[in-house]
Amino acid sequence: MVESIAATSLLGHRPIYGSYCYKNISNKRKLANPCQVSFTQFLGKKVCLSTSLPRCNSEKPMMSSIKCQAMELTKDVYAYREEERTPRDFRYGIDTGVDRKPGLWPPENKADNPSLNNPLLRQERMGCGWLGAIFEWEGVLIEDNPDLEKQAWFILSQEEGKSPPQAYILRRIEGMKNEQAISEVLCWSRDPSKLKKLATRKEEIYHSLQGGIYRFRSGSQEFVNVLTNYKIPMALVSTRPRKSLERAIRAIGIEGVFNVIVAAEDVYRGKPDPEMFLYASELLRIIPDRCIVFGNSNPTVEAAHDARMKCVAVASKHPVYELGAADLVVRRLDELSVVDLKNLADIESAEFGSGEPELEMEVEEEEKGRYPPTSVGIDDGFW
């Protein structure tokens, strides 16, 4: 800042206080007092001087002029900040959003779709009522017996002559596809045909133990009816084969309720990979930020958060304190209301408010490292 003020002084303005060297016509280096000399012309590396002026008797007039010069220079240096924070369009005087740089205000609404010709539909999408529900099947909508899954793996290990999986192994493969659990965790085989055969046999054992009897969990049917009345799109996600899911849906009498069904054949990996939930949101044509997953385990919570979705955990086979990572934890689905779902799907605060203060603070800290603070240029104590 001081160098810029000094450069301005060399162009004919009154110099700042202090002594500095210059070269006269004879190319001799001399020390000049700013109150005794005034510059009249600047040519190359030589400065032509006029006759010496009498020493100043009062410093107040010169102090005022110096302050004015410093304030003007400070305004010029920091004028670009206001232009970056409030971009203007030359025709309309406001930001039109064209060629908007990253981090400028306001950010783009994630739920908006400019390709829609209906303005009312666009407005509905940007509201918190535009959401989708993704349900897991066992332990969320219907009653689940975790012991049946353990017994199925134990019987399959005996048939194949393998060691029965331990309890921590069974917790690790919870929610995985059968092929994924057999090849990656149990390490029983790597052959694709063998994996498919073992996965099919395991499902046969499970259904023989289960007996084909399905019943809703307490409050699940009422909650599904409420979402149906509000016309909220619903998807069913499970690592069971599609034939098993369709047979169970017919047995319980809820055909046509779910807009989308994602089964084991539709994805490559199961939980905790978010592939199932992302594929369901794509089929529902709803962005992941507006989807709410209903599950009953920590792998479900992890997969939902990795997919940028909210998760409601149902404490069916795990206690409530183990599901604290979920956005909401309930014992029954009928404890929830549509207002609760809209609050979870309300991402307007995240789109328009959460990231801006942090970004602005980082920019200010970076600029403070490169430029001196504004108060230095106009503070009376500095001069």
N, C-alpha and C positions, 0 to 999 in steps of 0.2 A: 504494500500500500504506500509506504514511504517512497519507494522508488518511482511508483507511478506519479505521485505528487511532485517529486523532483523533476521528472521528465516534463510534466506540464509546466513547471516553472521556467524551464529552459526555453520554452517557446514564447516568452514575452510576458508571462505572468509574474507576480511578486513571489519570490522564492520563499521556502519555509525557513524556520529558524535553524541556525547551526552553520558551521563553517565547512567549506569543501573546496577542492582545488579546481583550477581551470587553467587554460593556456591562453596567453594573449597573442598578439600578432607576432611578437618576436619569438614565440614558441618557448617561452620560459614558464616554468611551473610556479604558480603563486597561490597563496592562500587568501581567499576572499571572504569578507564579512558580508552577509546578505543585506545588512542595513546600510552599507556604504556603496554598493554597486548595484546597478540594474542592467539587465541584459536587453540589448536592442536588436541583435541579429544573431542567428545561429547558422553557420556555414560549415558543413562537413564536421571536422574535428576541432575547428577553431571557433572561438566565441569572440565577437567584436564587442568591446565595452565602450560605454559612454563615460563621461567625466564622473568623478566620484561625487556622490551625494552626501549631504551632511548627515551625521549620525542621528538616528531617530530619537526623539526625546520621550515619546509616549509609545507604549507597546500595545495599548488596547485596540486602536484601529486595525493594526496589523493582525492581532489575534483574531478579531472578528472575520477578517477576510480569509485568513487561513482556515478557520472553521467552516466557512462557506464552501471553500474549495474542497476540503476533505469530505464534506457531506455530499457534494455533487459527485465526486469520484466514487464514493461508497454506493450511491444510488446506481451509478452506471455498472459497477462491478456486480451487484446483486440483483440487477433488474431481471436477469434471465430466470431467476427462481419463480417469480410470479407467472412467467409465461409457461413454464413447465407444469406448474400445479393447476393452472386454469387455462387450458388450451382454448383458443378462440378460432372461429371460422371467419374468414375475411368478409364473407357475404352476409352472414346472419348474426355474427357477433357471439355465437354460442358454440359449444362443442357438438358436432354432428355425429361423432363416433367413427368417422372415416379415417383410416390410417391411424387408429389409436395405438399409442405405444403401450407396452406392458406396464401395469401398475398404475395407470392413470385412472381418474375417476369419471364416471362410474364404471365398474366392471360389467362384463356381459352377463345377463341372466341365463343360468344354465337350463332352466325349464322352458325358455321361450323358443319358438320355432317360427322364424320369419316366413317360411314357405307356406304356412297356413293362410288361406285367404279369409277365413272367418275371424274377425277381431274378437268376438266373444269367446271363441274357443281358445285363442291365444291368451286372453285374460284369465280364463279358467286354468290353463296350464301353469301360469305363473302364481296362482294362488295355492294355499296350503292344502286345498281339497283335492288336488290332483296327485294321487298316490296309488301305489300298488302293494298288495299283500302277498308274501311268499311263505307258504306253510310247509313245514315238515310233516310227515305222516304219523309215524309211530311216536308215542309219548307226547304229542302235541294235540292232534285231533282225535286219535283213538288211544285206548289203553295199551300199554306196552309192558311186556314182562321181560326184563333184561336177562333173567336166568335162561330163557329159551335160546338166546343168542350164544351164551356161553356153552350150553349143552350141545348146540349144533356144531360149534367149532371142536368141542371135545370128541364128539362121535366121528367127525371127519378125520381128525388126527389119528384116531384108533384104526379107522379103515385104511388109511394110508401108511400106517406104521410109523407115524411121527410122534415126537414128544408133544404132549398137550400144552397149549400156550398158557403162560403164567398170567396172573391177574393184571400186572402192569402192561403186558402185551395186549391183552383184551381191551384195556382202556385206551391204548395207543391206536388200535385199529378201529375204534368206535367211529362210525360215520363214513369209513372208507368203502370203496368198491371192493367186492370180494377178490377180483383179480389183483387189484392194487395191494391189498393186505397180504395175499398169498405170496406175491413176488417180491415186495419191497420190505415187508416186516417179518413175516414168517419164514421167507426164503425156502419154500418148499419146492418151487420149480420156476423156471424162466421160459419154458416152452409155451408159446401162445395157445396152442391146441390143448395142452395139459392144463393151463390156467383156466381156460373156458370150461373144461370138463369138471375141474374141482369146484369152480364157482357155481356151476349148475347143480352139482351134487349137494353142495352146502345149502342152497336154497330149498332143495327138495327135503332135506332133513329138517330144516326150520319149519316149513309148512306142515310137515307131518306132525311135528311137536305142537305147533300152534293150533291145528285142528280146524282152521278156516272160520273161526269165530271172531267177529269184530264188533266192537261197541265204542261209542263216543266217550271221551273223557267228560267229566262234569263241567258244564258250561261251554263246551266247544261248539256244539250244534247251535246254541243260541247266538254265539258270537258270529258264526258263519252266516246265520240268517240275517243278522244286523248288517253285515257287510254287503250281503246280496241286496237288501232293501236300499242301501245307499249307492248301489251300482259301482262298488269299488272292485276293480279287476283283481282276481286272485289266481295264484299259481300254486301247484302242488309239486314238491321236489322230494325225491327219495332215491336212495341207491338200490332199491329193489327193482327187479325186472318189470317192464311195462305190463306184461300179462298179469303179474301178481297184483299190481296196483289197480288195474282195471277190474279184476275180479273182486278185490276188496271194496272198491267204490260201488260196484253193483250190489254187493252183499249188504252194505250199510245204507244204500238208498240215496246217494247224493250225486247221481249222474247229471252232468251238465252244469254243475256249480262252478267248477274251476275252468278258467279260460285257457290255461296252459298246464300241461303235465310234463315234467322233466323226469325221466327214469334213468336207470343205469346205462341203457344203450345209447343215450343221447350225449354223454360226456365221456371224457377220457379218464378223469381223475375225480375222486370224491373229496370229502372234507379232510383236512382243513383248507383245501384248495377252493377258491371262490368260483370255479368254473360253472358249477351248477346254478348258482344264484345269478351270475352275469348272463348266462344263457336264458334264464327265465325272464329277467328284465328286458332282454332284447326281444323275446317273443311277445311280451306284454306291451312293448313299445313305450316304455317308461324309463326315464334315466335312472341309474342306480341310486342317485342321491334321494330320490323320491320313493324308493322301495323299502319296505319294512319286512324283515325276516322274523318268523316265529319258530324258535327252536327250543331244545331242552338240554344242550350240552355246550361246553366251552369250545370244542372244535367248530360248532355252528357259529358262535359269537365271533371267533377269530376269522372265519371265512366271510361272514357278513361285513365285518369292519374292513377287511382287505378289499372287498368289493365296493367300499364307500357307501354301505347301506346301514340303516339302523337295525338293531336287533332287540327283540322282546324274548326273554328267556322264561320258559315255563318250568317251574320246579316240580318235575314229575319223578325223575329217578335220581336227581342230584339235589342236595339241600340248597337253600337260598344263598347262604354265605359263599358257596363255591361258584356262583354265577354272577358275582359282583361286577364283572367286566361288561355285562350287557347294559343297554341303555335303560331297560325296564325289566324288572323281575316280578312275576306274578305266579300264583299257585293255580289259578284257573283263568281261562281266557275271558270269561264273562266279567272279570274285574275291570277290564278295559272298556273304554268308550270310544266313539268316533272322534271326540275332541282330543283324547290322548294320542290317537294316531295322527291327527292333523298337527298337533304340537311337535311330534317327532318328525313329520315330513316338512315342517316349516324351515326351509333353508335360506330364506331371504336374509336373515341376519348374517349367515355365513357368507352369502354372496356379496352383500353390500356393506358389511361393517367390520367383520372380524379381522381381515387381513390388512386393511388400509392403515390403521395406526402403527402397526409394526413396520410396515414398509416405509412409512413417512419417517419414523424414528431412525431407521437404518440409513436412509438418505441423508438426514440431517447430521448423523454422526460421521458419515463419510465426507460430507462437505466441510464439517468442522476441522477435519484433518488436513484438508487442502487449502482452506481459506481462513483468514483470521475472522473472529466474530465481528458482527456489525458494530457493536458498542465501542470497539477500539477506535474506529474512525471518527466518532462524533463525541466521545467522552471528553468533558472539559478537563478532567484531571490528567489525561494523557498529554495534552498540549501545555 
